């Protein structure tokens, strides 16, 4: 095939090289197309055009898998360095702006999305209208750097080492709750071990394991492998099932505050409710912080502080 050596990069060359990087990193044309905001066919066409211009195959494709060739691995490694330099140069340029501009990609737990972002993100968007926020809600433990995210929001005890971690609010109280109807038909547990004779709504963690419910009272600690007919990977689903009288669920107290006030749910084993690490926003400390991320941290901490102060006044 005729080969046009790329001596000067055009806009099309840069776009196609970036498209190849996304496919190589994700090992999927479908996922890369979603990330880039184009169709799968357009992405495939762009990569084939790039291979034609370079005169070398970069990806091996089958009906089920995509894998880089040796040439593709070499090119991707060098491109990642080059595009990282470009990204840092643009971030440094943004430092000269009076207001942040750009796009932030976040990977967030469902609980983090509901408890932290949902109430406070509108304030940030209004204050910084030129910053775009791309949020992926995912309870899996992911490599935020490897998957192209700028930052993540997780519980404090699950933050990887060597990341900058920004505490968002106070530590979190976890509670076991059930509906009054369920408790009418089942004697409320007096000790954590009593849960072994109850119908519990089990929780599957982001690592794929079934979570053992934790309880603390002074120096006593229990981690109960609760029984249950149903196991969920989402706090929202667990709460909805508890509201439907299915059984006892376990979640941050703040997630069910409205149902506790209305009486639709009741806390069981209240004196055993543990207080665990707060939510944290975390990001890699070895590279330039994207424009808008520091401002987002400030807004989130500001909002959480206001909430804590309002709660203390109520008490």
Secondary structure, 3 states (H helix, E strand, C coil): CCCCCCCCCCHHHHHHHHHHHHHHHHCCHHHHHHHHCCCHHHHHHHHHHHHHHHCCCCEEECCCCEEECHHHHHHHHHHHHHHHHHHHHHHHHHCCCCCCCEEEEEEECHHHHHHHHHHHHHHHHHHCCCEEEEEEECCCCCCCCCCCCCEEEEEHHHCCCCEEEEEECCCEEEEEEECHHHHHHCCCCCCHHHHHHCCEEEEECCCCCECCEEEEECCEEEEECCCCCEEECCHHHHHHHHHCCCCEEEEEHHHHHHHHHHCCCEEECHHHECEECCEEEEEECCCCCCCCHHHHHHHHHHHHHHHHHHHHHHC
